[in-house]
Amino acid sequence: MYLKNSISKIVATGSLALWALAATAQNGETYLPTAAPDRIVLNVTADPSTSMAVNWRTSEAIAESFAEIAVAEADPRFVSKAQKRKANTQKLVWEDTPTAHYHSIIFENLQPGTKYAYRVGGEQGWSEWIHFTTAGTRDQKLSFVYYGDVQVNISSLWSRVAREAYAKAPDARLAIYAGDLINKANRDVEWGDWFRGGGFIHSMIPAFPTPGNHDHFDTPEGINTTSVFWRPQFTLPENGPKGLEETCYYADVQGVRFISLNSDQVDVSEKWTKVQEEWLEGILQNNPNKWTVITFHHPIFSPKTTRDNKRMRETFKPLFDKYKVDLVLQGHDHTYARGMANIPMAEKGAQSGTMYVVSVSGPKMTDSNVDRAAWMDRSAIYTQLFHVVNVEGGKLLFDTYTATGELYDAFDLIKQKGKINRIVERVPANLSERR
């Protein structure tokens, strides 16, 4: 693993011509780091009501960088009250990628439900002042966004999804990415497309990413691990198992425990499967929150008849059932499917109270669910989607929107004391025509 506070160094190789090719986006743009901060991204912490993390990038010429923060006010003189802090800085050298410095900081001792303004940079250039709002208390309504695979044609075709989602849920307190944020783990230009595609939204709504198989690579030593960019450019909770830092983690937000599992490591290693199983049971056993949402990349139940993530299902579904996990958000299969009523259960006559969802937000599609699998209650093909989830008290409202902002699917989960969740369907009338 590449440690957060160490310098990730791999000797650069290759010609200038190859470097130029690697740094060129599909539209001919390049993403060279400069003295001015770019790739600014807000990230969840273990408790986003009292802290928030932010990352950004500069050229290697910027040896140190800073962040300033203050409670946001309409009076522009609020900037005189801003607190300034020096960021942690690490240098990333990777093959033909332009060498860059990645900076990070965690704002701490914040007030819940409060709008803050921050900026990052220094004498050589500052970002604009950017707003974010800390999470509130567990009795307040919570909104969050969920994206399936982004992966390809990010700046050209995924960007519209991100903007529609922001228009629908500007007050979202986090954005879940269910893996495969890009296509080739260590290709800087694709990360540049991801940051460009989300634009300023990345700097205002905290990211909650889980890595997919395309966010991993094999080292020359044959070790499968996350992208060399993952830990330098995301600062995520380090409350997961040792060795899976910032890929397997959790955050508690307004009465919801959000959990990320690293399903790619489950797919390749029995060791990491057992480690995550034991860790997950521990945090499910000791969970003071009303709701539990888990995200990972490889689906427990696949819409694709050619795929079967047996190890994921046999390892984790018993825990989901035992501890009454409410919502499981997945990616990988480039289609949309959800199911709860027809989920197979170990106990005869038992019914699942867990909703399983697979989705895709980018343009890479599959027609895998033409023949609908038995577990699926609703599905879609060749449709870019995003999801807005609202949680208030004992009710969770799940709305699925298309890339053009139309409501495609909707349901509510209702908590019932001593029983499994009750589902209320709010299916748009035209859904059956579009499956």
Sequence and secondary structure as in RCSB ss.txt:
>XXXX:A:sequence
MYLKNSISKIVATGSLALWALAATAQNGETYLPTAAPDRIVLNVTADPSTSMAVNWRTSEAIAESFAEIAVAEAD
PRFVSKAQKRKANTQKLVWEDTPTAHYHSIIFENLQPGTKYAYRVGGEQGWSEWIHFTTAGTRDQKLSFVYYGDV
QVNISSLWSRVAREAYAKAPDARLAIYAGDLINKANRDVEWGDWFRGGGFIHSMIPAFPTPGNHDHFDTPEGINT
TSVFWRPQFTLPENGPKGLEETCYYADVQGVRFISLNSDQVDVSEKWTKVQEEWLEGILQNNPNKWTVITFHHPI
FSPKTTRDNKRMRETFKPLFDKYKVDLVLQGHDHTYARGMANIPMAEKGAQSGTMYVVSVSGPKMTDSNVDRAAW
MDRSAIYTQLFHVVNVEGGKLLFDTYTATGELYDAFDLIKQKGKINRIVERVPANLSERR
>XXXX:A:secstr
   TTS EE    S HHHHHHHTB TTS B    SS EEEEEE  S TTT EEEEEEEETT    EEEEEE  SS
GGGGGG EEEE EEEEEE TTS  EEEEEEEE S  TT EEEEEEEETTEE   EEEE    TTS EEEEEE B 
 SSIIIIIHHHHHHHHHH TT S EEEES SSSSTT HHHHHHHHHHHGGGGGTS EEEE  GGGEEE TTS EE
E TTHHHH      S TTSTTTSEEEEETTEEEEE  HHHHHH HHHHHHHHHHHHHHHHT  SSEEEEE SS S
S S TT   HHHHHHHHHHHHHTT  EEEE SSSSEEEESTT   SSTT     EEEE B SS    TTSS  TT
 SEEESS  EEEEEEEETTEEEEEEEETTS EEEEEEEE  TTS  EEEE   TTGGGT 
